[in-house]
Amino acid sequence: MNTNEFPKGKQFCFTNEVEYASGGIVSKNVLKRPTGNISVFAFDKGEGLSEHTAPFDAMVQVLEGKSKITIGGEPYDLESGESIIMPANITHAVYATERFKMLLTMIKEPSI
């Protein structure tokens, strides 16, 4: 078992698996595979990930709190229970308008 992942065959609640850090961002791998990753994040209010691109699609599921997700220069306000897919190779950024937790699922295209 990869010790950097969640244990298999055990119940868990995403919001309880990562704690807020004052002035910071905390993340934890749920699963990490060559075909993609699933991670849970906790952002303190005002924290974020600056604009960047990724070579694969990524889905954000807001578990708690509120955030602003910008995709290709267009902002989207998301709150608990809402999700959005950030398309591959398009700039995106994440900003915590208040403390928030998210589940990030990244799916990679197979190498040909």
ZANUMAR-937838 format. One record per residue (C-alpha): residue number from 1; residue in three letters; chain; x, y, z. Coordinates in steps of 0.05 Angstrom, whole numbers. Layout:
BEGIN
k_r_c_xx_yy_zz
NUM_ALA_A_X_Y_Z .
...
END
This chain:
BEGIN
k_r_c_xx_yy_zz
1_MET_A_0_0_0 .
2_ASN_A_24_70_-16 .
3_THR_A_28_105_52 .
4_ASN_A_15_172_18 .
5_GLU_A_-55_151_0 .
6_PHE_A_-119_137_38 .
7_PRO_A_-124_66_64 .
8_LYS_A_-167_18_24 .
9_GLY_A_-227_-17_55 .
10_LYS_A_-237_38_109 .
11_GLN_A_-293_88_113 .
12_PHE_A_-276_162_113 .
13_CYS_A_-306_231_104 .
14_PHE_A_-266_277_58 .
15_THR_A_-279_339_100 .
16_ASN_A_-248_305_161 .
17_GLU_A_-186_281_125 .
18_VAL_A_-152_349_116 .
19_GLU_A_-150_407_165 .
20_TYR_A_-144_482_151 .
21_ALA_A_-77_516_163 .
22_SER_A_-76_590_179 .
23_GLY_A_-51_627_118 .
24_GLY_A_-40_564_78 .
25_ILE_A_-63_507_34 .
26_VAL_A_-62_434_57 .
27_SER_A_-70_375_10 .
28_LYS_A_-71_300_17 .
29_ASN_A_-71_246_-37 .
30_VAL_A_-131_201_-38 .
31_LEU_A_-105_159_-97 .
32_LYS_A_-45_172_-142 .
33_ARG_A_-38_132_-207 .
34_PRO_A_-4_140_-274 .
35_THR_A_-75_150_-303 .
36_GLY_A_-95_205_-255 .
37_ASN_A_-98_230_-184 .
38_ILE_A_-151_246_-132 .
39_SER_A_-132_295_-78 .
40_VAL_A_-168_332_-23 .
41_PHE_A_-148_405_-6 .
42_ALA_A_-163_455_49 .
43_PHE_A_-152_529_32 .
44_ASP_A_-151_584_84 .
45_LYS_A_-191_647_64 .
46_GLY_A_-152_688_14 .
47_GLU_A_-106_631_-7 .
48_GLY_A_-104_602_-77 .
49_LEU_A_-68_570_-135 .
50_SER_A_-44_620_-186 .
51_GLU_A_-63_615_-259 .
52_HIS_A_-32_554_-293 .
53_THR_A_-49_500_-343 .
54_ALA_A_-49_424_-339 .
55_PRO_A_-45_374_-396 .
56_PHE_A_-107_337_-371 .
57_ASP_A_-178_351_-349 .
58_ALA_A_-189_364_-275 .
59_MET_A_-255_365_-237 .
60_VAL_A_-263_407_-174 .
61_GLN_A_-317_387_-124 .
62_VAL_A_-327_438_-69 .
63_LEU_A_-337_400_-4 .
64_GLU_A_-343_459_44 .
65_GLY_A_-341_535_40 .
66_LYS_A_-336_580_-21 .
67_SER_A_-286_592_-77 .
68_LYS_A_-274_628_-142 .
69_ILE_A_-249_584_-199 .
70_THR_A_-224_620_-261 .
71_ILE_A_-221_582_-326 .
72_GLY_A_-195_616_-389 .
73_GLY_A_-203_684_-355 .
74_GLU_A_-276_672_-336 .
75_PRO_A_-291_670_-261 .
76_TYR_A_-341_620_-230 .
77_ASP_A_-364_625_-158 .
78_LEU_A_-373_556_-128 .
79_GLU_A_-397_535_-60 .
80_SER_A_-407_471_-21 .
81_GLY_A_-439_417_-64 .
82_GLU_A_-420_449_-131 .
83_SER_A_-369_424_-182 .
84_ILE_A_-335_446_-245 .
85_ILE_A_-289_414_-296 .
86_MET_A_-226_451_-315 .
87_PRO_A_-208_430_-386 .
88_ALA_A_-138_407_-406 .
89_ASN_A_-90_460_-432 .
90_ILE_A_-135_519_-412 .
91_THR_A_-110_567_-359 .
92_HIS_A_-144_561_-292 .
93_ALA_A_-136_587_-221 .
94_VAL_A_-167_573_-153 .
95_TYR_A_-181_625_-99 .
96_ALA_A_-213_616_-31 .
97_THR_A_-265_671_-22 .
98_GLU_A_-274_639_47 .
99_ARG_A_-243_578_78 .
100_PHE_A_-260_519_33 .
101_LYS_A_-245_446_21 .
102_MET_A_-245_413_-47 .
103_LEU_A_-236_346_-79 .
104_LEU_A_-194_349_-142 .
105_THR_A_-198_292_-192 .
106_MET_A_-149_293_-250 .
107_ILE_A_-157_245_-309 .
108_LYS_A_-97_235_-354 .
109_GLU_A_-100_214_-427 .
110_PRO_A_-64_148_-440 .
111_SER_A_3_154_-474 .
112_ILE_A_2_128_-545 .
END
